[in-house]
Amino acid sequence: MHDIRLIRENPEAFDAAMARRGLSGVSSQVLALDSARRAKIQAAETAQAEQNKASKLVGAAKASGDEAEFERLRALVSAKKTEVAALNDEAKAEDKALYDLLMATPNVPHEDVPDGADEDDNVEIRRWGTPKDFAFKPKEHYELAASKAGLDFETGAKLSGARFVVLSGSVARLHRALAQFMLELHTEEHGLRETWTPVLVREEMMYGTGQLPKFGEDSYKTTEGMWLIPTSEVTLTNIVNGETLDETDLPRRYCAHTQCFRSEAGSAGRDTAGMLRQHQFEKVEMVSVTHPDKSMEEHDRMTRCAEAVLERLEIPYRTVVLCTGDLGAGMRKTHDIEAWLPGQDTYREISSCSVAGDYQGRRMNARFKPTEGGKPEFVHTLNGSGLAVGRCLIAVLENGQQEDGSVVLPEALRPFVGGKTMINAEGVLV
């Protein structure tokens, strides 16, 4: 959400920022509603003053025996009362329209975010690792002998429909081990606080982090009005919803391993093979709540935390900064980390690390009290995948594959699977 005062003070700068997102004339819409709202409020206050003045004169007219003046003033009081109520209702309607517009307006891109139309205009900023040169044509994760028995898409479809899978045996254990490995790394070495949160949230929590109002079709809503979280960004960030923290409490750094649910409404026909894009999946999510002066520094730190997971797992990756056309609506800047998948012969996104500035802080009314005094300020928030567990499973399977269909596991993961070193071609951890 945006600070209306900044739009009033510099509408040209705001429009220039929105133009980078392909939007025009936003400030004029905002300021027109703001002006109408303020005019109605002022008119209501004037009418209220006139009502109060007339009310004081009613008694004097009655006492003087001037029945005509008494009736005139009483009628005036009644008319002004009706006028005040109508103006207040109109002001509330204008206020809601302004609020809805500000809630639906995307965040201001950071100045160093590259301009562009779509993902083709994203800018690579670094690479790590060298993709393995296989002596055979590498397969995709669902084609490998080691994983075929443990990836059951037919049963998933029978139980729940398309884009669901049942994991079993060695694959299920490997999936669990990956989440445990990530949590251990982030809590023991990166200083994040392990957190367990609900996967069902109230609607206002979805508004707080920006999934609503624009992106409701991408998530699942229960008949009771609760929402299944698309990511634990929603729950972790909203921990500070409505709170006023002490500056000394910042930064707060959380991580959580949760189930996530997405309808994938905008991705019909994309990535239908395998488990790359599922309706139900797991992620280890990272969230930071920071001082405004530290958020960009924290963004780089969070990105390194995510990259470290892939480095420990010996998976080549590249990191890109998203252009304005690919940037999420609620974010100021995003780094996508893309893991190398030899079965697809390409890099695929496995983590997005984003800084929202005060956009979510304003929506949640989350503030902090400066140590040196002064008015409370809105916190800055960040979120990032650390990592998407299912996609990481894909990367481990494909990068570790051998010609006979077995999969060699990265050394860092072996302590989490009882010291086993591979899944053999029969699908057994050995």
N, C-alpha and C positions, 0 to 999 in steps of 0.2 A: 504494500500500500504506500501511497505517496504523501508527502507533506504538502498540504494545500497551500501553505504560506510560501513555499519555494516556487510553486507554479504561479502564484500571484505576482511574486517579486521578479521572476524572470521567465515568462512564458516562452520566449524565443529559444532559450537554452533547452527547456523541456521539450518543445516541439522538434528541435534538432536531434535530441536523443531518441524520440519516438520515430523520427524519420529513418533512423538507422535500423529500426525494426519494420520499416515499410508502412508506418502509420502516419497519417496527416491530420491536422486540425484538432488534435486531442485537447490542447490547452483551451481553445475557444469553447469546446463543449463543457469542459470542467468549469471555466470561469463564468459561463452563462448560467449554469445551474447554481454556482456559488453566489453570483450576484442576485439571482431571483430569490434564493433562500434568505440571504441577508436582508433583502428588501422586504420580504414577508415578515421577518422577525422584527424589523424596525417599525413596520406598519402596525403590527400587533402591539408592540410596546407603546406606540402613540395612542392607539385606540384604548389600551388599558388605562393610560394616564387620563384620558378624557372620561372614561367610565368612572374612575376613582374620584375625579373632580366633581362630576355630576352627582355621585353618590353622597358626597359631603353636603351638597346643597339641597338634597331632597328633604332632609329633616328641618332645615331652616324654613323652606317654603311651606311645609306642613304646619310648623309652629306659627307662622305669620298669618295663616288662614288663606293664603293665596292658592286656591284649589287648581286654577289653570296652570300656574307655574309648577305646582306639585305634580300634576299629571304629565306635563311636558318633560320634566326632569326624570320622572319614573320611566316614561317611554324611552327617553334617551339612554338611560342606564341599561334597559333591557336590550335596546338595539346594539349598544356598544358591546354588551356581553356576548351577543350572537356574533358580532363582527370579530371580536377577539378570538372566539372559538374557531371560526372559519379560517382566519388568518393563521392561527397556530396549526391547524390541520394542513393547510397549504404549505406552511414552512416545513412541517414534518415530511410531507411528500417530496418536496424539493431536496430535503436533507437525505432522504433514503435514495433518491435518484442519484445524488452526488456520491454518496457512499458506494452504491452499486457500481457506478462508473469507475471510481478510484480502485475498487477491489478487482475489477476486471481489466484494468490497464496494466500492461507488463512493466517489469522493472527497467530501470535505466541501465543500459550496457556500460560496463567500465570502459574508460577511455582507451585502454590498450587492447580491447577486443577487436579483432579484425572485422571489417565489413565484408558481407558476402550474402549469397542467396540461399545456400543449402550446404549440406555436408561436404560437397566437392570443394567448397571454399574454406574449409577448416585448415588450420596451419599447424604442421608438425613442428614440435619444439625439441624433441629428442627421441632417440631409440636406445634400447638396451638389448644385448644379446644378439646372436646370429642364428637365424633359422637353420635347423639341421638339414644337411644335404643327404636325403634318404637314397639308398641304393635301389629302392623300389617305389612304386607309386603309392604315396600315403593315403590311407582311408579316412573317412569321417568317423566320428566317435561311435555311431550306431552300427557301423559296418564291421567293427573289430571283433575278432573271435573272443577276446578277453571280456568284452562288455556286452555282447549280444544277449546272453542269458540274464543279465542283470538289468537290462533296459526293456521294459515290457510296455510298449505303446498300445498294443491291442487291448490289454486288460485296463489300462488307464482310460482308453476311449469307452470301453464297456461300462466302467464305473461312473465316468464323469463327462465323457465327450471328447472332442478334439482338443489338442494342446494340453493333455495331461499324460503323466507317465507313472508307472509303478517301478521303483527301484528295489532291487533285492540282492542278497548275497554280497559278494565282494564289492560291487558297484555301490550298494547302499552304505557299506562300511567306509568306503573311500570318500563318499559324499559327506558322511558324518565327520570323518577325520579332518577333512579340509576345513570345515567350520570350526572345529576345535583348535586346529593349528592357527587359524586366523585370529581367533579370540586370544589365544595364548600370546601371540606376537604383539597384538595391539595393547593388551593389558600389561604384560610384563616388560616390554621394551619401548612401547610408544606412549605409555602413560595415560591410556584411555580407561575410563571407568566402565567395567562390564555391567550391563543393565538388562533386565528382563521386563518386557512391556506387553500390554494387551495387543491383540491384533484387531479388535473391534473398538472403534472410537466414535464419540459424538460428532455430529456434523460440524460444530464450531471448530473442532480440531482440524478438520480438513480445510476449512476456511483459513485457519491460522497459518498453515504452511503453503497455501495457495493452490491446493488441488481443486478447490472449489472457489468460485462458481464455474470456471470455464471448462474444467476437465473431468466433470462428473461421469461422463460416459466411459472413461478409461478405468473406472473402479466399480466395485460391487457394493450395493446398498441392500441392507436387510429390510424385511417388511416392518420391523420395529423402528426404522429410521437410523440405525447404526451403520457405519461404513467399515468394510474390511480394508485394512491398510495396504496401499500399493508398495509401501516401504516403511521401515521404522523411522525414517526421517520425520514422519508425522508425529509419532509418539515421543521420540527423544527430544525433538525441538520443542514440542508443546509442554514439556516438563516445566518450562519457565513461563508458560502462558499466564498472563495476569500478575506476574511476580515483579517485585522491585528488589533487585539484588544489591549487595554491596560490591563496589568496584573490586575489592580484594577477593571476591568469589570468582572473578574472571581470570583466565578462561575456564569454562567448564567443558570437559571433553568426555563424550560418551561413546560406547559401542554396544551393539546388541545383535544377537543372532535370532532372526525371526522368520516365520512364514510370511510371504508377501503374495498379494492377489491383484491381478490386473486383467481387465477384460480384453485388452489389446484391440480395442475398437478401431483404432486407426491403422492397424497392420494386417488387415485381411489379405491372405495370400502370401505373406512374407514369412520366410524361415519356417515353413510348415514341416520340413523333415527334421527328425531328431528332437533334442530338447533345448534348442537355443532360445526359443521364445514360447514360454509356457504361461498358462493362466495362474498356476500356483507354483511358487518357487521359493528358494531361501536365499537370504542375503545376510552378510555381516555388515551392518551399517555404522558409519561414523558420523557424529554430529558434534560441532563445536559452537559454543556461545561465547562471544568475545567482546572486548572493548573495540569501539570503532577504529581506533588508531592501529589495531593489531590484526584486522580481519584479512588483509591481503597477504600478510606474512603467514597467517594461519592457513590460508589457502594453499600456499606452497608446501607447508609442513604436512597438511593432510594428503596432498598429492603424493608426497614422498612415502607416507605410511602405506598407501595403496600400492605404489610401485614396489615397495619392499617385499610385499607378499609374493609377487610374480618373480622377483629376483631370487628369493629363497627357494621357490619351486622350479627355478631354472627354465622359466618360460619367457622367450623373447617377447618384447612388447614395444610399442611406440606410444608417445603421449602427444596429443594434439590440443590446441586451444580452439574452442568452437567459435565460429563466426557469428555475426548478428542474426543471420537467417536460420541458424541451427540451435541457437541459444534458447534454453528453457525460459518460459515467460516470467518466472519468478526470480531468475538469477541474473546477477551482474556479470559473472564470468564463470566459465566452466572449462576444466581440463578433462578430456576423455582419455582413458588409458585403454589401448586396444591390444589384446593378446594375439600372438601368432597362432593360427590354426592351420596346420599343414594339410589337413584333409580338404579344406576349402581353398588352400593356397592364398590366404589373405589374413589381414589383421581384422579382428572383430572386437567391438566394445565390450569391456569387462568391468569397467568402473567409470563413473562420472563424479568428479569432485568439484563442487560449486560453492561460490560465495554469494549470499543474497543481500549483503549489506544490512540496512535496517528495514528492508521490505517486509520480512516476516515478523520482525520485532514490533513494527507498527500494527500489523494485523492481529498480533497476539497481545498487544499492550504489555510487552515485556521490557522492563527498564533496569537501569542500575543507578545507584547513588554515587556520584564522584567523591573520591576520598577527600578532596580539598573543598568540598561544599558546592553549592549551586544546585540548579534544578536537575532532577533525574533525566537521564538520556536513554534513548532506545538502544538495546543491545544489537550487535551484528550476529548473524547466524551463518553457519556453513554445514554442508552435508556431503557425504561421499560414500560410495560402495567400497567396502574393504575386505572381501570382494563379493560379487555375485557368485554364490557357491556352485550352482549348476553350471554356469559358464566356465568356472574354474575347473570343474570336473572334466568338462569337454576338453579344455586345454591340456590338462595333465594326461588324459587318455591319448589324445592325438599326438602330442609331442613326445610321449614315451613309447609309442608303438614300435614293435619289431616286425620283421618280415613274416614271422610265423603267426602273427596276430596277438601275441602277448604284449604286455605293457610294463615297462620298467618304471618304478616310482621314484620321484625325487628323494634325495637323502633326507631333506628336512621333514618330509612327511612320514618317514618310516617309523619314528617313535610313536606315532599316533595310530599305527595299524599293527602294533605288537611286534615291531622289528621286521616285518615282512618287506621284501624288496621288489616284488612284482606281482602282477596278476597274469597267470599263465594262459595259454591258448584255450584251456578248458574253463576259464573264468574263476580260477581258485587263487586266493592270495597265498603266496609261498615265499 
